[in-house]
Amino acid sequence: MRKSTLLVLLAGAGWPLWASLGAPRPDIVINDVAVYPESMSAASDGTVYIGSIKGIVFRAAARSAHADPWILPTPENGLLSLLGVLTDERSNTLWVCSSPNPFRSPPAVGTAALVAFDLKRGTRRASYPFPAPASVCNDITVASDGTVYATDTPNGRIFRLARGTHELAPFAEDPRLKGIDGIVFGGDGTLYLNIVTRNQLMRIERTVDGKFSGLTELTLSQPVGAPDGFRLIRGHRFLLAEGSAGRIDEVTIEGDRAAIRPLREGLIQPPAVTWVGHTAYALEGKIGYLIDPKLKGQDPGPFKAYAVPLD
């Protein structure tokens, strides 16, 4: 079969054309300075969205080597520092976690919120403030029924936003959840999370009606360091960013065990990872330049998301 014919058939079947092309994808350079990105997500057409401590959402078109400012913080949208970023194509929504800058001293003021933007136009749809006490909205995942879950790192809480509702509802609160960061659904609907401060991966136990009923810590094939961004590939395969270990991994979860397979090492404090086709993207956060006295005031250089081949 001629390649051109194959591409037409793939496109007609709903398969994105970029997935059928063999050319490697480029690294993505963020077109700004002092960005300190914290999260990213990708759409099925290959567009990559990146949040930043500056409160700007950057967007890179499919196969572009640059991410440009797309959504800027304004008094109208109320964006603060952006931690979690997640595309939800079923609802045409870009979800972001807006929080007072957690790396500033003294702490920044403001109220953490889960904010929804139109995925194509970048217009703000709604904002859902986190209940007191002072919170950090950190990461986001969406269930198959459209319910959105968001993590609160310092208070050890998870909130949920059911479709058609207008405010966040408590889903889980537990001392073992303090330090929670990444959260993700597996292909079978199982909910997983990581604890960045204690280097743990956990499974959330739920009752038959979906209520929180406990936590099961997973046994890791090797230690992880400051687990952060957590993304589903498919089934029981995930991507994981390890901030303090400077690497991204493929994680395969079977029962209570998680097999860790490093994909790329030597990164500077990667907070996030996503994937497009057969490429994983590893985002360097370089947050040490904000909090490490030895690095403060120095030039962190460009901020990049590195393209890593994915099986």
Beta strands, then each sheet from edge to edge (+ up, - down):
strand 1: 28-30
strand 2: 37-42
strand 3: 48-52
strand 4: 57-60
strand 5: 66-71
strand 6: 81-88
strand 7: 93-99
strand 8: 113-118
strand 9: 124-129
strand 10: 137-142
strand 11: 148-152
strand 12: 157-161
strand 13: 169-173
strand 14: 180-185
strand 15: 191-195
strand 16: 200-206
strand 17: 212-217
strand 18: 219-220
strand 19: 227-234
strand 20: 237-242
strand 21: 247-254
strand 22: 257-264
strand 23: 272-276
strand 24: 279-283
strand 25: 304-309
sheet 1: 2+ 3- 4+ 5- 1- 25+ 24- 23+
sheet 2: 6+ 7- 8+ 9-
sheet 3: 10+ 11- 12+ 13-
sheet 4: 14+ 15- 16+ 17-
sheet 5: 18+ 22+ 21- 20+ 19-
end
